[in-house]
């Protein structure tokens, strides 16, 4: 049996002097897979999939994005500049080619990498992935409250900062935070009602705000604006995993990806929502990115 990896404090120095934080899990001899967490999020979420990564012989990395967890903030951060950071990380790890699994708000960053450094990406899995919200069809299936929040964040300075401040404050009030679970679709609620999974989520979410709310707020604004590249130019294999019960990122987003990405396939589940799609199908997701 291989040694279990749990290195949650690894960092590297990027060429511009910033620090990038990452954690390694899974099979150290397996196929390299980079995990792009949601928004907000942190590298620690990857720990939830350590057993699946080992079972599927994948060397699995959770990575903190700019201003979150252990990764230094970059005020001029863009989706495409994230691809530069990932190239440097892969070089640091002596990895030539790797796959990406991206959940929710991590999807735009996975697409940026597939566009900007295609020679390094062997495959991508998008799970409950956010598509460009500037496209009219991205509003289909989105509730009125989410539409309003997206418009406010996109157009009013400070709104994203305020939203992240509220999110962080809820983490210090677990009972109040738990009450918000009642608003989730049943598949997601069942997962997060599990005490072990709840504690894991709280730990990963708390780590997100290690440096404050500025980093997550900047990212929230970033992914809701124009992305700056053409999805139809991405040629690597992409598998899109989507639950029909997802209220945070509705099916219309998966359909956008399927329509625009020339080498993609769509996997739909009638019984899953935003979080459950990843947790119920993670081994299949690993299979979809293995060579």
TORZAGU-564207 format. One line per 4 residues: number of its first residue (from 1); their letters; for each residue x, y, z of N, C-alpha, C. Coordinates in pm, whole numbers, plus 50000, padded with zeros to 5 digits. Example, Ala and Ser with C-alpha at 12.3 -4.5 7.8 and 13.67 -1.06 7.14 Angstrom:
<sites>
1	as	51319,49431,50780,51230,49550,50780,51320,49670,50780  51285,49775,50708,51367,49894,50714,51290,50003,50787 .
</sites>
This chain:
<sites>
1	xxxx	50085,49880,50000,50000,50000,50000,50087,50124,50000  50053,50221,49914,50134,50340,49901,50115,50433,50021  50217,50512,50048,50210,50607,50159,50108,50715,50128  50023,50746,50223,49922,50850,50205,49985,50987,50221 .
5	xxxx	49956,51074,50126,50013,51209,50127,49911,51305,50188  49955,51391,50276,49867,51495,50329,49953,51614,50365  50001,51685,50264,50093,51796,50285,50017,51925,50259  49952,51980,50363,49861,52092,50342,49930,52228,50358 .
9	xxxx	50061,52229,50373,50129,52356,50394,50238,52381,50291  50234,52313,50178,50336,52332,50076,50319,52467,50007  50431,52532,49980,50429,52658,49906,50545,52662,49808  50533,52747,49708,50644,52774,49615,50648,52923,49589 .
13	xxxx	50764,52971,49546,50782,53112,49514,50772,53129,49363  50677,53211,49320,50660,53240,49178,50764,53340,49131  50780,53352,49001,50884,53437,48944,50871,53584,48985  50748,53629,49010,50728,53769,49048,50737,53791,49198 .
17	xxxx	50776,53687,49274,50794,53700,49417,50675,53662,49500  50561,53634,49436,50443,53591,49512,50458,53446,49556  50380,53410,49656,50377,53273,49706,50253,53203,49654  50269,53076,49617,50156,52994,49574,50144,52875,49669 .
21	xxxx	50026,52858,49728,50003,52748,49821,49932,52632,49755  49974,52511,49790,49910,52392,49734,49921,52276,49832  49839,52175,49812,49842,52054,49893,49838,51934,49800  49910,51829,49836,49917,51710,49750,49852,51591,49819 .
25	xxxx	49773,51517,49742,49702,51399,49791,49710,51288,49687  49650,51175,49719,49638,51068,49621,49761,50981,49608  49782,50931,49488,49890,50838,49456,50011,50916,49405  50123,50916,49477,50239,50996,49433,50298,50952,49300 .
29	xxxx	50262,50830,49256,50311,50780,49127,50204,50787,49019  50091,50849,49050,49978,50847,48957,49980,50962,48857  49876,50965,48774,49860,51071,48674,49833,51205,48744  49907,51311,48713,49889,51439,48782,49754,51504,48748 .
33	xxxx	49683,51544,48851,49555,51613,48835,49554,51733,48928  49527,51852,48873,49517,51974,48953,49368,52001,48980  49337,52028,49106,49198,52057,49145,49181,52208,49164  49086,52265,49091,49054,52408,49102,48925,52421,49182 .
37	xxxx	48938,52470,49306,48823,52482,49396,48724,52588,49347  48608,52592,49411,48506,52690,49377,48540,52828,49432  48444,52921,49415,48461,53059,49460,48356,53092,49565  48397,53123,49689,48534,53117,49742,48569,52973,49777 .
41	xxxx	48699,52948,49800,48743,52814,49833,48891,52811,49866  48942,52692,49892,49083,52678,49925,49132,52540,49886  49263,52521,49891,49327,52394,49856,49278,52279,49942  49228,52309,50063,49194,52204,50158,49076,52118,50114 .
45	xxxx	48994,52169,50022,48881,52088,49977,48929,51961,49907  49047,51966,49847,49099,51849,49775,49116,51729,49868  49133,51753,49998,49150,51644,50094,49029,51551,50094  48911,51603,50062,48790,51520,50061,48799,51408,49958 .
49	xxxx	48888,51423,49859,48893,51329,49749,49024,51250,49746  49093,51249,49859,49219,51177,49869,49200,51028,49842  49100,50966,49904,49077,50823,49886,49045,50791,49740  48960,50873,49678,48923,50850,49537,49045,50866,49447 .
53	xxxx	49130,50966,49476,49250,50988,49396,49344,50868,49406  49357,50813,49526,49440,50694,49543,49382,50575,49468  49251,50556,49480,49186,50443,49414,49201,50451,49262  49202,50572,49209,49210,50591,49064,49353,50623,49018 .
57	xxxx	49448,50609,49108,49591,50628,49076,49618,50764,49013  49573,50866,49085,49597,51003,49043,49676,51078,49150  49775,51152,49108,49850,51241,49196,49772,51373,49196  49717,51410,49310,49610,51509,49316,49653,51632,49395 .
61	xxxx	49639,51749,49335,49685,51874,49396,49569,51972,49414  49547,52016,49538,49458,52129,49563,49542,52255,49564  49494,52363,49501,49575,52484,49482,49496,52607,49525  49556,52688,49611,49494,52815,49652,49511,52918,49541 .
65	xxxx	49403,52984,49504,49416,53092,49405,49450,53225,49474  49472,53325,49393,49524,53454,49438,49445,53512,49555  49519,53541,49665,49459,53606,49781,49380,53515,49871  49385,53385,49846,49313,53288,49928,49411,53186,49986 .
69	xxxx	49382,53138,50108,49469,53040,50169,49611,53091,50182  49705,53015,50126,49846,53048,50135,49899,53124,50014  49815,53152,49916,49861,53217,49793,49851,53370,49803  49962,53434,49770,49968,53581,49775,49867,53643,49680 .
73	xxxx	49820,53761,49718,49727,53834,49632,49800,53897,49515  49729,53908,49403,49780,53980,49286,49667,54071,49239  49685,54202,49256,49576,54295,49228,49540,54298,49080  49637,54272,48993,49611,54271,48849,49581,54130,48800 .
77	xxxx	49536,54047,48890,49507,53907,48859,49399,53897,48751  49420,53809,48653,49320,53780,48550,49308,53628,48537  49208,53585,48463,49196,53442,48438,49319,53388,48367  49367,53463,48268,49481,53416,48191,49612,53424,48270 .
81	xxxx	49623,53517,48365,49744,53521,48447,49750,53400,48540  49634,53343,48573,49633,53220,48653,49701,53106,48576  49684,53105,48444,49750,53002,48364,49901,53012,48377  49954,53134,48388,50098,53152,48409,50141,53092,48542 .
85	xxxx	50061,53114,48647,50093,53058,48779,50094,52906,48773  49997,52848,48703,49987,52702,48694,50104,52645,48614  50146,52714,48511,50263,52669,48436,50386,52664,48527  50402,52767,48608,50515,52770,48700,50506,52659,48804 .
89	xxxx	50385,52633,48854,50368,52525,48951,50404,52390,48889  50357,52366,48768,50387,52239,48701,50538,52224,48680  50605,52333,48641,50751,52328,48625,50818,52297,48759  50769,52362,48865,50824,52341,48999,50813,52194,49042 .
93	xxxx	50703,52131,49002,50677,51991,49039,50734,51892,48938  50802,51946,48834,50857,51861,48728,50749,51778,48658  50635,51842,48636,50523,51779,48567,50509,51843,48429  50515,51762,48325,50504,51816,48190,50359,51835,48150 .
97	xxxx	50279,51728,48164,50137,51735,48130,50052,51691,48248  49936,51750,48261,49847,51720,48372,49704,51743,48329  49613,51692,48409,49470,51715,48389,49418,51811,48495  49298,51862,48473,49235,51954,48568,49094,51906,48599 .
101	xxxx	49060,51906,48727,48922,51892,48770,48883,52025,48834  48778,52088,48783,48737,52220,48831,48592,52216,48875  48568,52268,48995,48432,52271,49047,48381,52415,49053  48257,52436,49007,48188,52564,49025,48268,52682,48969 .
105	xxxx	48307,52776,49058,48382,52894,49014,48525,52865,48973  48571,52740,48989,48703,52703,48939,48703,52680,48789  48585,52660,48729,48575,52629,48586,48634,52739,48496  48605,52868,48521,48665,52970,48435,48818,52964,48434 .
109	xxxx	48879,52930,48547,49024,52923,48556,49078,52800,48482  49001,52691,48484,49040,52573,48407,49035,52603,48258  48933,52675,48217,48921,52710,48076,49034,52804,48031  49073,52894,48120,49184,52984,48089,49313,52905,48066 .
113	xxxx	49336,52803,48149,49455,52719,48133,49448,52640,48002  49331,52582,47973,49315,52504,47850,49336,52591,47727  49302,52719,47738,49320,52813,47627,49465,52859,47615  49526,52894,47729,49657,52961,47727,49776,52866,47725 .
117	xxxx	49761,52747,47785,49873,52653,47789,49826,52514,47744  49772,52504,47623,49713,52376,47578,49814,52262,47572  49942,52297,47553,50044,52193,47544,50068,52122,47678  50021,52183,47788,50041,52123,47920,49918,52046,47969 .
121	xxxx	49804,52068,47907,49678,52012,47956,49639,51888,47875  49624,51774,47943,49583,51653,47871,49432,51638,47868  49362,51686,47970,49216,51677,47974,49162,51761,48088  49033,51794,48080,48968,51875,48183,48832,51814,48217 .
125	xxxx	48798,51817,48345,48662,51784,48389,48604,51907,48457  48490,51955,48410,48418,52066,48470,48298,52009,48545  48290,52036,48674,48180,51982,48756,48100,52099,48812  47972,52105,48776,47885,52216,48821,47951,52350,48789 .
129	xxxx	48007,52359,48670,48095,52471,48637,48025,52597,48590  48071,52710,48644,48020,52840,48604,48067,52873,48462  47973,52906,48375,48003,52950,48239,48003,53103,48236  48041,53165,48123,48042,53312,48118,47904,53371,48147 .
133	xxxx	47891,53445,48255,47761,53499,48295,47720,53620,48211  47813,53667,48128,47779,53779,48039,47698,53732,47918  47687,53600,47900,47607,53547,47790,47461,53540,47835  47368,53588,47752,47226,53592,47793,47172,53456,47838 .
137	xxxx	47212,53347,47769,47157,53216,47803,47203,53166,47939  47308,53228,47995,47355,53188,48128,47255,53225,48237  47158,53313,48204,47058,53353,48302,46943,53253,48313  46934,53162,48216,46825,53064,48216,46838,52970,48336 .
141	xxxx	46733,52958,48413,46733,52870,48528,46789,52932,48654  46840,53056,48643,46897,53125,48759,46787,53202,48831  46778,53186,48963,46670,53255,49034,46695,53406,49037  46589,53479,49065,46594,53625,49057,46698,53685,49151 .
145	xxxx	46708,53625,49272,46804,53676,49369,46947,53666,49320  46981,53552,49259,47116,53533,49206,47144,53628,49090  47044,53652,49008,47062,53745,48896,47094,53885,48948  47020,53927,49050,47042,54060,49107,47181,54070,49169 .
149	xxxx	47220,53968,49245,47353,53968,49308,47463,53978,49202  47450,53901,49095,47551,53903,48989,47564,54041,48926  47450,54105,48901,47453,54240,48842,47518,54339,48938  47483,54332,49066,47539,54423,49165,47690,54406,49178 .
153	xxxx	47736,54281,49183,47879,54256,49197,47955,54305,49074  47896,54285,48958,47961,54324,48833,47972,54475,48818  47879,54549,48878,47871,54693,48850,47897,54786,48968  47892,54737,49090,47907,54826,49205,48033,54791,49283 .
157	xxxx	48132,54882,49285,48254,54856,49362,48221,54834,49509  48281,54734,49567,48260,54708,49708,48152,54606,49737  48066,54576,49639,47957,54482,49665,48011,54340,49687  48110,54300,49607,48169,54167,49624,48238,54158,49760 .
161	xxxx	48306,54266,49800,48372,54269,49930,48270,54251,50043  48157,54318,50032,48052,54308,50134,47996,54166,50141  47972,54106,50025,47918,53971,50021,48014,53871,50086  48144,53885,50056,48243,53795,50115,48257,53819,50266 .
165	xxxx	48238,53943,50308,48242,53974,50452,48127,53902,50524  48011,53902,50462,47896,53832,50520,47924,53682,50525  47982,53631,50418,48013,53488,50411,48111,53449,50522  48213,53528,50540,48313,53498,50644,48251,53507,50783 .
169	xxxx	48164,53604,50805,48102,53619,50937,48014,53500,50971  47951,53440,50871,47867,53323,50895,47949,53204,50944  48077,53198,50900,48162,53087,50943,48186,53088,51093  48176,53204,51154,48197,53213,51299,48067,53190,51376 .
173	xxxx	47958,53165,51303,47828,53139,51365,47769,53012,51305  47825,52896,51343,47787,52769,51280,47638,52740,51281  47570,52772,51390,47426,52743,51398,47348,52823,51294  47387,52948,51280,47320,53032,51180,47354,52985,51038 .
177	xxxx	47480,52944,51021,47524,52895,50891,47448,52768,50854  47428,52680,50952,47358,52555,50926,47214,52579,50882  47156,52688,50930,47018,52717,50890,47009,52747,50741  47118,52797,50683,47116,52826,50539,47110,52698,50456 .
181	xxxx	47146,52584,50518,47140,52457,50445,46998,52422,50402  46901,52470,50477,46761,52437,50445,46720,52493,50309  46796,52588,50258,46764,52647,50128,46823,52566,50012  46908,52469,50043,46977,52393,49940,46888,52279,49887 .
185	xxxx	46911,52236,49763,46842,52117,49714,46878,51996,49802  46788,51900,49811,46806,51788,49903,46938,51714,49886  46985,51684,49765,47112,51610,49753,47230,51683,49817  47234,51814,49803,47342,51892,49865,47325,51896,50017 .
189	xxxx	47202,51912,50061,47174,51923,50204,47215,51795,50277  47187,51680,50216,47220,51552,50279,47371,51539,50298  47447,51579,50199,47594,51572,50209,47644,51659,50323  47596,51782,50330,47649,51876,50429,47591,51854,50569 .
193	xxxx	47487,51774,50581,47436,51739,50714,47520,51630,50780  47608,51567,50702,47703,51471,50758,47807,51547,50839  47822,51518,50970,47912,51597,51055,48056,51603,51003  48107,51490,50955,48244,51488,50904,48259,51578,50782 .
197	xxxx	48161,51571,50693,48167,51655,50574,48147,51802,50609  48061,51829,50705,48039,51966,50750,48167,52027,50805  48235,51953,50892,48360,52003,50951,48467,52026,50845  48473,51938,50747,48569,51954,50638,48539,52080,50557 .
201	xxxx	48410,52103,50530,48372,52223,50454,48405,52349,50531  48378,52350,50661,48407,52468,50743,48557,52497,50745  48639,52392,50757,48784,52410,50758,48834,52470,50627  48786,52415,50515,48829,52464,50384,48781,52608,50361 .
205	xxxx	48658,52637,50404,48602,52772,50386,48675,52874,50474  48706,52835,50597,48779,52925,50687,48916,52958,50631  48983,52859,50575,49116,52880,50516,49110,52979,50400  48997,52982,50331,48978,53077,50220,49010,53220,50264 .
209	xxxx	48966,53254,50386,48975,53392,50434,49095,53414,50525  49196,53330,50515,49317,53345,50597,49375,53486,50583  49368,53546,50464,49424,53679,50440,49317,53788,50436  49195,53754,50472,49086,53852,50465,48994,53823,50348 .
213	xxxx	48910,53920,50315,48808,53898,50212,48844,53958,50077  48951,54035,50069,48984,54106,49944,49010,54010,49828  49087,53903,49852,49118,53808,49746,48994,53740,49691  48912,53678,49776,48788,53617,49726,48695,53717,49657 .
217	xxxx	48690,53841,49709,48603,53942,49648,48650,53977,49507  48782,53993,49489,48836,54022,49355,48804,53909,49259  48817,53786,49308,48789,53673,49219,48642,53670,49179  48554,53697,49273,48410,53698,49243,48380,53797,49131 .
221	xxxx	48438,53916,49139,48419,54015,49033,48477,53966,48901  48592,53902,48908,48663,53858,48789,48583,53758,48708  48526,53659,48774,48459,53553,48700,48322,53595,48647  48268,53706,48698,48138,53754,48649,48150,53853,48534 .
225	xxxx	48274,53893,48501,48297,53985,48390,48341,53909,48266  48366,53982,48158,48417,53919,48036,48546,53845,48067  48560,53725,48012,48675,53642,48045,48801,53676,47964  48782,53727,47845,48899,53771,47768,48959,53665,47676 .
229	xxxx	48886,53556,47652,48934,53456,47556,48814,53380,47500  48838,53308,47390,48732,53243,47314,48727,53094,47349  48618,53051,47410,48603,52910,47448,48610,52816,47328  48565,52862,47212,48562,52775,47095,48702,52741,47042 .
233	xxxx	48804,52809,47092,48942,52782,47051,49007,52673,47136  48936,52626,47239,48991,52523,47328,48968,52386,47265  49076,52311,47245,49065,52185,47172,49089,52060,47257  49135,52074,47382,49161,51955,47463,49028,51890,47503 .
237	xxxx	49031,51759,47535,48907,51691,47575,48852,51749,47706  48724,51781,47707,48658,51835,47826,48531,51754,47853  48520,51703,47976,48397,51636,48018,48323,51729,48114  48195,51752,48085,48113,51845,48162,48016,51762,48247 .
241	xxxx	48026,51778,48379,47942,51703,48473,47842,51801,48536  47714,51770,48525,47613,51866,48570,47492,51796,48629  47446,51844,48745,47323,51796,48805,47206,51883,48765  47096,51821,48730,46978,51897,48687,46913,51973,48802 .
245	xxxx	46944,51934,48928,46883,51999,49043,46966,52118,49093  47073,52150,49025,47163,52258,49066,47092,52393,49051  47082,52466,49162,47022,52599,49160,47127,52710,49160  47251,52678,49199,47357,52780,49200,47414,52802,49061 .
249	xxxx	47443,52693,48992,47490,52700,48853,47398,52609,48772  47297,52665,48707,47195,52581,48642,47247,52510,48517  47165,52419,48466,47201,52336,48351,47238,52420,48229  47183,52539,48218,47214,52625,48103,47363,52651,48089 .
253	xxxx	47436,52653,48201,47580,52676,48195,47651,52556,48133  47610,52436,48170,47668,52316,48110,47639,52312,47960  47521,52356,47922,47484,52357,47780,47566,52458,47701  47603,52569,47765,47691,52667,47700,47826,52603,47671 .
257	xxxx	47882,52536,47771,48010,52469,47751,48001,52363,47640  47894,52284,47642,47880,52178,47541,47871,52238,47402  47805,52349,47389,47788,52412,47258,47917,52475,47206  47994,52537,47296,48111,52614,47254,48241,52533,47247 .
261	xxxx	48254,52431,47331,48380,52354,47334,48375,52244,47229  48465,52248,47131,48455,52154,47018,48483,52009,47053  48557,51983,47161,48593,51845,47196,48541,51814,47337  48409,51821,47351,48348,51805,47484,48236,51704,47483 .
265	xxxx	48208,51650,47603,48091,51564,47620,48025,51601,47751  47893,51586,47755,47814,51629,47869,47757,51509,47943  47779,51506,48076,47726,51402,48162,47625,51467,48257  47498,51435,48238,47392,51493,48319,47339,51392,48420 .
269	xxxx	47305,51440,48540,47244,51357,48642,47111,51419,48684  47006,51340,48680,46874,51388,48720,46860,51401,48872  46950,51337,48947,46935,51327,49092,47037,51408,49170  47115,51492,49103,47221,51565,49172,47207,51715,49157 .
273	xxxx	47270,51785,49252,47271,51931,49253,47416,51980,49249  47442,52096,49306,47570,52164,49287,47687,52090,49352  47673,52055,49478,47780,51989,49552,47777,51838,49533  47658,51780,49534,47646,51635,49526,47700,51580,49395 .
277	xxxx	47697,51661,49289,47746,51613,49159,47893,51574,49170  47969,51651,49246,48111,51620,49263,48132,51504,49361  48063,51508,49474,48087,51409,49578,48030,51271,49543  47920,51267,49469,47862,51138,49432,47932,51073,49312 .
281	xxxx	47999,51153,49231,48054,51101,49105,48205,51120,49095  48272,51145,49206,48413,51183,49199,48500,51076,49134  48474,50947,49159,48557,50844,49096,48536,50842,48945  48413,50863,48900,48388,50873,48756,48456,50996,48698 .
285	xxxx	48456,51104,48774,48522,51226,48728,48672,51202,48711  48734,51133,48806,48876,51097,48792,48897,51011,48668  48809,50916,48645,48821,50830,48527,48817,50914,48398  48737,51021,48399,48720,51099,48277,48844,51181,48242 .
289	xxx	48936,51200,48337,49056,51279,48306,49183,51194,48300  49173,51067,48336,49291,50981,48327,49322,50949,48182  49449,50937,48148,49486,50904,48009,49427,50770,47966 .
</sites>
